[in-house]
Amino acid sequence: MNTEELTGRLGRYPPFDRLDAARLADLAGRARTVRFRAGELVLDAFASPVRNVLFVIEGRVDLWWEPGPGPSSVPDDTVGPGSLIGMTSVLAERALGPRAAAATDVRAAALPVSALAGAFAALGGARYLAAHTPATATGGIVRPVPPLAAYTTVDDLIVHDPLIIPTGSTLVQAAAQMTAFDAPCAAVALPGGRFGMLTDTLIRRALAAGGDLSTLAADAVADRHPPTVVRGDSAAEALVVLLDRDADFVLVVDRVGGVCGVIAPRDFMVSPATAGISLHEQIRRAATVDELCQRARRLPAVLDELVTRGLTVSKVIGVHSAIIDTIVRRAIRLVFDHRPELSVDAFTWLALGSNGRHEAVLSSDVDSAASFVDGLPTSQIAAYRGAFAEVADILDGARLYRDKRGTSAQNPLFARTNAQWRAAALEWMAAPDRNNGAIMTSLLVDGRPIHGDPGLSEVDRVFADVRKHPGTMRLLLQEMLARRAKPHVLREALRRRPEFVNVKNDGLLPLVNLARWAALSVGSSALPTVERLRAAAGSEMMPQESASTLIEVFGELQRLRLRYQLRQWRDGEPPTDVLEMATVSPIDRSILAQAIREVAAVQRRMDNIAVYVPVDEWTARQNAGS
């Protein structure tokens, strides 16, 4: 096959279909054609480093993703034309497989590793790698990985020194530097010592918009608030940031804001968080409802793998919530692709409850609400609610179940225009004890947009100044304290009575309610429980010591909750928040009892403060020595 023919063939398959003609021709010119007879060993990437990645032109190749007996055993996968073989080991720079043998006569192009960087520098290349990660027949991820000691922080994922564009550079100058360094992105120095990020995508958008690019400043085109993590953060934390922002790159900075590097989705191929990004990308590419549901059902297996590899539970839960967001977004897109009369720009989809707070575990319902643009006719809103019911059906099929009490965007109570939400929030503010105002407030202030307008919801805007309404604050506190932590249940459990304890109802919900109210009381818009406690820490109602204790308690309860739910899942049981005390270790029973006692103690203190301290002093900051 000559260079021109191979150029055309490469350009028909991802990730090479994203390369321009010059890069394709260069890659094809550096390749050589190789042939293998049926049964012949094509590649053994367990035995030695990969020097050339093979692009299959004709024939079928069997793959084995674990070291084993070899071509005489049943293969884990079989691939055909357009497939790449050996890329996983190239990225990891170690012998991670696969072993490959020709299932039929095979013709392939051997592509030098040095020539492939451009194809995988962009997100499209990483998405290809993620989508083609091998899986077992039962859906479990099968991928040899480096030891856990390696690649657990973002520091270990940085491959190259960052390219930094000086302040005052034009877009043309920045593009020239990026081309010279063959860099798909660069950090751009901004006034005040901060950094933005300039990517190939942003440059292409500027070109498409026209204008005089010779005088256009690079910092005018750059993302001035790029996804950012701090050196020393876990790889899982960076993964959550990347998934949350649906970003091509994440900027890594040091503690004083200096740029240390940039990481891309492909860099996670050697991280313990690999499974998360792999499944995330496969879900985003799901072409049908059946495909989406099939891939989404693998989510518990991914969480189990991440926990087994030693990632902290808080990070695993963050990855879980981010992937749930992706499943919901993909379900929305698949439904509305078949409803051209309805616009996806007419509404914002809000994740509520634990999903809204980024704290969902396997037993969590998918609570939701929708906020429509003002002026949308009532008849059309009814049609949208019908589409939302289809989304809920898809989520049921993905084993992400809707709330049985009807907290769903298909319910008219949770599907309103922006003006209607604003009017309802004002009513709840004035009288939280009427029309379930306190309950609705609790639900909606946990709302997080995952589709549509990313800004604060109308309810959040109304309740931003709730601390200026003492009567409302008192009534909301009464409602928040109505669900009490139940240490007496644990005392009975420790005496072998009763047989079951609900860790969510008896401990977590009271704690989450405390944090929500505390955040409202200081005007914080934070959503995660830990961030809310940190924001409120140091006030009369929430002293620093109480906040620190509750943060620790929340982490322990979530750890126990997820660990026992994964055990239930492995045993083929539906994950629940109910712990069978006979299966709980003595140490865990002790931790559980102490955690719930701590929550109850904070509730009692807040009760006393509410009785003896004026409302306007509840949020006053304590003196450092008090």
C-alpha positions in Angstrom: 0.0 0.0 0.0 1.5 3.3 -1.0 1.6 6.5 1.1 -1.4 8.1 -0.6 -3.6 5.0 -0.1 -2.5 4.6 3.6 -3.2 8.3 4.2 -6.8 7.9 3.0 -7.3 4.7 5.0 -6.0 6.3 8.2 -8.2 9.3 7.7 -11.3 7.2 7.8 -10.8 6.0 11.4 -10.5 7.7 14.8 -8.4 9.2 16.2 -6.7 10.0 12.9 -9.8 11.4 11.4 -9.1 14.6 13.5 -5.7 15.2 11.9 -5.1 17.6 9.1 -3.9 16.4 5.7 -0.3 17.3 6.4 -0.1 15.3 9.6 -1.8 12.3 8.1 0.6 12.3 5.1 3.6 12.6 7.5 2.3 9.7 9.6 1.6 7.5 6.6 5.1 8.3 5.2 6.8 7.0 8.3 4.8 3.8 8.5 5.7 0.4 6.9 3.4 -2.4 5.9 3.6 -5.8 7.7 1.8 -9.1 7.1 0.9 -12.0 9.3 -0.5 -15.4 8.5 -3.4 -16.8 10.5 -2.2 -18.1 13.9 1.0 -16.1 13.8 1.9 -14.0 16.8 1.4 -10.3 15.9 2.6 -8.6 19.1 3.4 -9.5 22.7 3.3 -6.3 24.7 3.7 -8.2 28.0 7.1 -9.5 27.0 8.8 -6.3 25.7 8.2 -2.6 25.1 6.2 -1.6 22.0 8.2 0.2 19.4 5.5 0.4 16.7 1.7 0.5 17.2 -0.1 -1.6 14.6 -3.0 -0.2 12.6 -5.0 -3.1 11.2 -5.7 -2.6 7.4 -7.1 -6.0 6.6 -8.0 -9.2 8.6 -8.9 -10.0 12.2 -6.6 -10.1 15.3 -7.3 -11.9 18.6 -6.3 -10.1 21.8 -5.5 -11.3 25.3 -5.4 -8.7 28.1 -3.8 -10.7 30.8 -0.5 -12.7 30.8 -1.4 -16.3 30.3 -1.1 -19.3 28.1 -1.3 -17.4 24.9 -2.9 -18.0 21.5 -4.1 -21.5 22.4 -6.6 -20.0 24.9 -9.9 -18.2 24.2 -9.2 -14.5 23.3 -10.6 -11.7 25.4 -11.4 -9.7 22.3 -11.1 -9.8 18.5 -10.6 -6.7 16.4 -10.6 -5.8 12.7 -9.7 -3.0 10.3 -9.2 0.4 11.8 -8.1 -1.0 15.2 -4.9 0.0 16.9 -2.9 -2.6 18.8 -0.3 -1.7 21.5 -1.3 1.8 22.4 -2.0 1.1 26.1 1.6 0.0 26.7 2.9 2.9 24.8 1.1 5.4 27.0 2.1 3.6 30.2 5.6 3.2 29.0 5.7 -0.3 30.4 4.7 -3.8 29.3 1.0 -3.8 30.0 -0.2 -5.9 27.0 -2.0 -7.0 25.0 -0.8 -10.2 23.4 -2.1 -10.3 19.9 -2.3 -13.1 17.3 -3.7 -13.1 13.8 -7.1 -14.8 13.6 -7.0 -14.6 9.8 -4.3 -13.4 7.4 -3.6 -9.9 8.4 -2.1 -6.8 6.7 -1.2 -3.9 9.0 0.7 -0.6 9.1 3.4 -0.4 11.7 3.3 3.2 13.0 6.3 4.5 14.9 5.5 5.6 18.4 7.3 8.9 17.9 4.9 9.8 15.1 1.7 9.2 17.1 1.8 12.0 19.6 -0.2 14.5 17.6 -3.1 12.0 17.1 -3.5 11.6 20.9 -2.8 15.1 22.1 -6.5 16.1 21.7 -9.5 14.9 23.6 -10.7 13.0 20.6 -7.6 10.7 20.8 -8.2 10.1 24.5 -11.8 9.3 23.9 -10.8 6.7 21.3 -8.5 5.1 23.9 -11.1 5.1 26.6 -13.8 3.7 24.4 -11.6 0.9 23.3 -10.5 -0.2 26.7 -11.0 -3.9 27.0 -13.8 -5.3 29.2 -14.8 -8.8 30.4 -18.0 -10.4 29.3 -19.6 -9.5 32.6 -18.6 -5.9 32.3 -15.7 -5.7 34.7 -12.8 -3.6 33.6 -9.7 -5.7 32.7 -6.5 -3.6 32.5 -3.1 -4.3 34.0 -2.1 -1.2 35.9 1.0 0.1 37.6 1.4 -0.5 41.4 -0.8 1.7 43.5 2.2 3.6 44.8 2.7 5.1 41.4 0.4 7.6 39.6 -1.8 8.5 42.6 -1.2 12.2 42.5 -1.4 14.7 39.7 2.4 15.2 40.0 2.9 11.7 38.6 0.7 12.4 35.6 2.6 15.5 34.3 4.7 14.4 31.4 6.2 17.7 30.0 7.1 21.1 31.2 4.3 23.5 30.6 4.3 26.0 27.7 3.7 29.5 29.2 2.7 32.4 26.9 3.9 35.7 28.3 1.5 38.6 29.2 0.9 40.8 26.2 1.4 38.2 23.5 -0.9 38.2 20.5 -2.9 35.2 19.4 -0.7 34.8 16.4 2.4 34.8 18.6 0.9 32.3 21.0 -0.2 30.0 18.1 3.3 30.1 16.7 4.8 29.0 20.0 2.3 26.2 20.4 3.1 25.0 16.9 6.8 25.2 17.6 6.4 23.1 20.7 3.8 20.8 19.1 1.6 21.7 22.2 -2.2 21.4 21.9 -2.5 23.9 24.8 -0.6 26.5 26.7 -0.9 28.5 30.0 -1.4 32.2 29.4 0.0 34.7 32.0 -2.8 37.0 33.1 -2.6 40.3 35.1 -2.4 39.7 38.8 -0.2 36.6 38.6 -3.0 34.3 37.5 -3.0 32.0 34.5 -5.6 31.2 31.8 -5.5 28.4 29.3 -5.3 28.6 25.5 -6.2 25.5 23.4 -6.3 24.5 19.8 -10.1 24.5 20.0 -10.2 28.1 21.3 -7.8 29.2 18.5 -10.0 27.6 15.9 -13.1 29.3 17.3 -11.3 32.7 17.1 -10.3 31.9 13.5 -13.9 31.1 12.6 -15.1 34.3 14.2 -12.9 36.4 11.8 -11.4 39.8 12.6 -7.8 41.0 12.8 -6.0 38.2 14.5 -2.6 39.9 14.3 -3.6 42.3 17.0 -6.0 40.1 19.0 -4.5 39.4 22.5 -4.0 35.8 23.5 -5.5 36.4 26.9 -8.7 37.7 25.2 -9.2 34.2 23.7 -7.9 32.1 26.5 -10.1 30.5 29.1 -9.5 32.8 32.1 -11.0 30.4 34.6 -9.6 27.0 33.4 -10.1 23.7 35.3 -7.4 23.7 37.9 -5.9 21.4 40.5 -3.1 21.9 42.9 0.2 20.0 42.9 -0.1 17.1 45.4 -3.9 16.6 44.7 -4.9 13.1 43.9 -5.3 11.9 40.4 -8.9 11.1 41.3 -9.5 14.7 42.2 -8.2 15.9 38.9 -10.4 13.3 37.2 -13.5 14.7 38.9 -12.6 18.3 37.8 -12.0 17.1 34.2 -15.4 15.3 34.1 -17.3 18.0 35.8 -16.1 20.7 33.4 -16.2 18.3 30.3 -12.7 19.7 29.7 -9.9 18.8 27.3 -7.2 19.7 29.8 -6.6 20.5 33.5 -4.1 23.0 34.7 -1.8 22.0 37.5 -0.5 24.8 39.8 1.6 24.9 42.9 0.4 26.4 46.3 1.2 29.9 45.2 -0.4 29.7 41.8 2.6 28.9 39.6 2.1 26.6 36.7 3.5 23.2 37.0 2.0 21.4 34.1 -1.1 20.4 32.1 -2.8 17.0 32.2 -5.1 15.6 29.5 -7.6 12.6 29.6 -5.0 10.3 28.0 -2.7 10.8 31.0 -5.2 9.0 33.2 -4.5 5.8 31.3 -1.8 5.1 33.9 -3.7 6.3 36.9 -5.7 4.3 39.4 -8.6 6.5 38.3 -8.4 5.1 34.7 -11.5 3.0 35.1 -13.5 6.1 35.9 -12.5 8.1 32.8 -12.8 5.0 30.6 -16.4 4.3 31.5 -17.2 8.0 31.4 -16.0 8.3 27.8 -17.8 5.1 26.8 -21.0 6.5 28.2 -20.6 9.8 26.4 -20.2 7.9 23.1 -23.3 5.6 23.7 -25.3 5.7 20.4 -28.4 4.0 21.6 -30.5 3.7 24.8 -29.6 0.0 25.1 -25.9 0.8 24.8 -26.1 3.6 27.4 -27.9 1.3 29.9 -25.5 -1.6 29.3 -22.5 0.6 30.0 -24.1 2.4 32.9 -24.7 -0.9 34.7 -20.9 -1.3 34.9 -20.7 1.6 37.3 -20.7 -0.4 40.5 -17.8 -2.5 39.1 -15.8 0.6 38.4 -16.4 1.9 42.0 -15.4 -1.4 43.4 -12.2 -1.4 41.4 -11.3 2.2 42.5 -11.9 1.3 46.2 -9.8 -1.8 45.8 -7.0 0.2 44.3 -6.9 2.4 47.4 -8.6 5.6 46.3 -10.2 7.4 49.2 -14.0 6.9 49.5 -14.7 10.7 49.1 -12.9 10.6 45.7 -14.6 7.5 44.6 -18.0 9.0 45.5 -17.0 12.2 43.5 -16.2 10.0 40.5 -19.5 8.2 40.9 -21.5 11.5 41.0 -19.7 12.8 37.9 -20.4 9.7 35.9 -24.1 9.8 37.0 -24.2 13.4 35.6 -22.8 12.0 32.3 -25.4 9.3 32.2 -28.2 11.8 32.7 -26.8 14.2 30.1 -26.5 11.4 27.6 -30.1 10.2 28.3 -31.4 13.7 27.8 -29.6 13.9 24.5 -30.8 10.5 23.3 -34.5 11.4 24.1 -34.4 14.9 22.6 -32.7 13.6 19.4 -36.0 11.9 18.7 -38.1 14.9 19.6 -37.0 17.6 17.2 -40.0 19.8 18.1 -38.6 20.3 21.6 -35.4 22.3 22.3 -32.7 21.3 24.7 -32.0 25.0 25.2 -35.4 25.7 26.7 -34.7 24.2 30.1 -32.0 23.7 32.8 -31.9 20.2 34.4 -31.1 20.3 38.1 -29.7 17.3 40.0 -31.1 17.4 43.5 -30.4 15.6 46.8 -27.2 13.6 47.1 -26.5 13.9 43.4 -26.8 17.6 43.6 -24.3 17.6 46.5 -21.9 15.3 44.7 -22.4 12.7 47.4 -24.4 9.9 45.7 -23.7 6.3 46.6 -25.1 3.1 45.1 -28.5 3.3 46.9 -29.1 7.0 46.0 -32.2 7.9 44.1 -31.8 10.3 41.1 -33.7 13.3 42.3 -34.2 16.1 39.7 -36.0 19.3 38.8 -36.3 21.4 35.6 -36.4 25.2 35.2 -37.8 26.5 31.9 -37.1 29.7 30.2 -39.8 32.3 30.9 -42.6 32.6 28.3 -42.7 28.9 27.4 -46.4 27.9 26.9 -48.0 25.6 29.4 -48.9 23.1 26.6 -45.2 22.8 25.6 -44.1 22.3 29.2 -46.4 19.3 29.4 -44.7 17.9 26.3 -41.3 18.5 27.9 -42.5 16.6 31.0 -43.4 13.7 28.8 -39.8 13.7 27.5 -38.5 13.9 31.0 -40.5 10.8 31.8 -38.6 9.0 29.0 -35.4 10.2 30.5 -36.5 8.7 33.9 -37.3 5.4 32.1 -33.8 5.3 30.7 -32.3 5.9 34.1 -34.4 3.1 35.5 -32.9 0.8 32.8 -29.4 2.0 33.8 -30.3 1.0 37.4 -30.3 4.6 38.5 -33.7 4.8 40.0 -36.1 7.7 40.3 -37.3 8.9 43.7 -40.4 7.0 44.7 -41.9 10.2 46.3 -41.9 11.9 42.9 -39.0 14.3 43.3 -38.5 14.3 39.5 -38.5 16.7 36.6 -41.5 14.8 35.1 -43.6 15.9 38.1 -45.3 19.3 37.6 -44.3 20.3 41.1 -40.6 20.1 40.0 -40.9 21.4 36.5 -41.6 25.2 36.4 -40.5 28.3 34.6 -37.8 30.5 36.1 -40.4 33.1 37.2 -42.5 30.4 38.8 -39.6 29.0 40.8 -38.7 32.6 41.9 -42.3 33.2 43.0 -42.4 29.9 44.9 -39.1 30.6 46.6 -40.4 33.9 47.8 -43.5 32.2 49.3 -41.3 29.6 51.0 -39.1 32.4 52.3 -42.1 34.2 53.8 -43.8 31.1 55.2 -41.6 28.0 55.3 -44.2 26.3 57.5 -46.8 26.3 54.8 -47.1 24.3 51.5 -44.1 22.2 52.4 -42.0 25.3 52.1 -39.2 24.1 54.4 -39.0 20.7 52.6 -39.0 22.2 49.1 -36.4 24.7 50.2 -34.2 21.8 51.4 -34.6 20.0 48.1 -34.0 23.0 45.8 -31.0 24.6 47.6 -29.2 21.3 46.9 -29.9 21.8 43.2 -27.0 21.7 40.8 -27.4 22.4 37.1 -26.0 19.6 34.9 -27.7 20.6 31.7 -28.5 24.2 30.5 -27.7 27.4 32.4 -24.8 26.7 34.8 -25.6 29.6 37.0 -27.4 29.8 40.4 -31.0 28.6 40.3 -33.8 31.1 41.1 -34.3 29.4 44.4 -30.7 29.8 45.3 -30.8 33.5 44.4 -33.9 34.1 46.6 -32.4 32.3 49.6 -29.0 33.9 49.3 -30.1 36.5 51.9 -32.2 34.2 54.1 -30.1 35.1 57.1 -31.8 38.6 57.0 -35.1 36.9 57.8 -35.0 35.8 61.4 -38.4 34.2 61.5 -37.6 32.1 58.4 -34.2 31.1 59.9 -35.9 29.9 63.1 -38.6 27.9 61.2 -36.0 26.3 58.9 -33.8 25.3 61.8 -36.8 23.7 63.5 -37.5 21.7 60.3 -33.8 20.8 59.9 -33.6 19.5 63.6 -36.8 17.6 63.3 -34.9 14.6 62.0 -32.8 13.5 65.0 -29.7 11.4 65.1 -30.5 8.2 66.9 -27.7 7.0 69.2 -30.2 4.9 71.2 -30.7 2.7 68.2 -27.0 2.0 68.2 -26.9 1.3 71.9 -29.5 -1.3 71.3 -27.6 -2.6 68.3 -24.5 -3.0 70.4 -26.5 -5.1 72.7 -27.5 -7.2 69.6 -30.9 -5.4 69.3 -32.2 -4.5 66.8 -30.8 -6.6 64.0 -30.7 -3.6 61.5 -29.6 0.0 61.5 -30.3 2.6 58.7 -27.1 4.5 58.5 -28.6 7.2 56.3 -31.8 7.9 58.3 -30.2 7.5 61.8 -27.0 9.5 61.1 -26.3 11.0 57.7 -29.5 12.9 57.0 -29.4 14.7 60.3 -25.8 15.7 59.6 -26.6 16.8 56.1 -29.5 18.9 57.3 -27.3 20.6 59.9 -24.7 21.5 57.2 -27.4 22.8 54.8 -28.9 25.1 57.4 -25.5 26.3 58.5 -24.5 27.2 55.0 -27.7 29.1 54.4 -27.2 30.9 57.7 -23.8 32.4 56.5 -24.9 33.0 52.9 -22.8 30.2 51.4 -23.8 28.7 48.1 -21.6 25.6 48.6 -23.3 22.3 47.9 -21.1 19.4 49.3 -21.7 18.8 53.0 -18.0 19.2 53.9 -17.7 22.5 52.0 -20.9 23.8 53.8 -19.4 22.9 57.2 -16.2 24.6 56.4 -18.0 27.7 55.2 -20.0 27.9 58.4 -17.2 27.0 60.8 -16.5 29.5 63.5 -20.0 30.9 63.9 -21.9 30.9 67.2 -24.2 28.2 66.0 -21.4 26.1 64.3 -18.1 26.5 66.2 -14.9 25.4 64.5 -14.7 22.3 66.8 -18.2 21.2 65.9 -17.7 21.7 62.2 -14.4 19.7 62.3 -16.0 16.9 64.2 -19.0 16.7 61.8 -16.6 16.7 58.8 -14.8 13.7 60.3 -18.1 12.0 61.1 -19.4 12.6 57.6 -16.4 11.0 56.1 -16.6 7.9 58.3 -20.4 7.4 57.7 -19.9 7.7 53.9 -17.0 5.3 54.1 -19.0 2.7 55.9 -22.0 3.3 53.7 -20.2 2.8 50.4 -18.1 -0.1 51.7 -21.0 -2.2 52.9 -23.1 -1.3 49.7 -20.3 -2.6 47.6 -20.3 -5.8 49.6 -24.0 -6.1 49.0 -23.5 -5.6 45.3 -20.8 -8.2 45.2 -23.2 -10.6 46.9 -25.8 -10.0 44.3 -28.1 -8.0 46.7 -29.6 -4.6 46.0 -27.5 -1.9 47.8 -29.3 -0.3 50.7 -28.6 2.0 53.6 -29.7 -0.7 56.0 -26.8 -2.4 57.8 -27.4 -5.9 59.1 -25.6 -5.6 62.4 -24.5 -9.2 62.4 -22.3 -8.4 59.4 -20.8 -5.2 60.8 -17.4 -5.7 62.5 -17.1 -4.7 66.2 -14.8 -1.8 65.2 -17.3 -0.5 62.6 -20.1 -0.8 65.1 -18.1 1.3 67.6 -17.3 3.9 64.9 -20.9 4.1 63.9 -22.2 4.5 67.4 -19.6 7.3 68.2 -20.4 9.1 64.9 -24.1 9.2 65.6 -23.5 10.4 69.2 -21.5 13.3 67.8 -24.2 14.3 65.5 -26.8 14.1 68.3 -24.5 16.3 70.5 -24.3 19.0 67.9 -28.1 18.9 67.4 -28.6 19.4 71.2 -26.2 22.3 71.2 -28.0 24.0 68.3 -31.4 23.4 70.1 -30.0 25.2 73.2 -28.6 28.1 71.1 -31.9 28.5 69.4 -33.6 28.9 72.7 -31.2 31.2 74.6 -29.4 33.2 71.9 -31.1 35.9 69.7 -31.4 34.9 66.0 -29.2 37.8 64.9 -26.3 36.4 66.9 -26.5 32.8 65.5 -24.1 33.5 62.7 -21.8 35.9 64.5 -18.2 34.8 64.3 -16.7 33.6 67.5 -13.5 35.2 68.9 -10.4 33.1 68.3 -10.1 32.3 72.0 -13.7 31.3 72.6 
